C-alpha cells in the first residue's frame, strides 16, 4: 500500500539552528502534502499545505518565513524550521493522499519527526 | 469553523471488554471521517475511513459509524486487548484532498 516516509525521526539541536525535515511519498505521486504540528497531549494542527511547483499555503498564525516549505517534486516536500528556538520543540508530521486512487483513499501519514531545541 | 471533539479524553478498561469511543464535529458538511491510532511518540496508523455517504465501516474487531446529520461518529472496539492501548484520533475532511481536522484523541489503556 501507499507509504509516506519522513526523515529524520528525531532531532536534537541547539537554539538558532535550522532544521530540515523531509517527507517522501514512496510509491505514488503527491501533488499536495500537508504539514502538521502536535504539542504534547494536544491535537494535530495543520501548519501548511505544500503544493508541488507552487508556493505553500500557510494557516493563520504560522510564520512562513520561519517554516519554509519546498515541494520541488511530486514525491518530496521539505519543511525547514529556520533559527529554531525551544518553543519550536514539537512533533512534526506530514501526510499525503494518493490522487490516482478513488475518492475514498485515506490520507497516509509519515512517522513524524520529534524536534527538540535546547 | 469546524471543531472536532472526542470524549472521553482517557479510558481504562480490563482486557476483553467492548468499548465505544466518541467523536463529534460541529459542521456536518464533511467529505469523509477517518479514525487513526497513535502509539506514544509515533506517527499515525489509519484504522477506518468513512465517506460522508456511508453509515459505517468495519475492520476486524473495529467498527466505525457515522451520523453526519447529528455530527457524530463512534469507534467500537470489540473484545479489547492490551495491544489496543494507544491514543485514538478522529479526523474529518472538508473536501476531497484537503487537510484533516483532528480531535484531541482518546487515550485508551487496556489492562491484562
Interface residues (C-beta under 8 A of the other chain):
Chain A: X6 X32 X34 X36 X41 X42 X43 X44 X45 X46 X49 X91 X93 X95 X97 X99 X103 X104 X106 X107 X108 X109 X110 X111 X112 X114
Chain B: X4 X32 X34 X36 X41 X42 X43 X44 X46 X49 X51 X89 X91 X93 X96 X97 X99 X100 X101 X102 X103 X104 X105
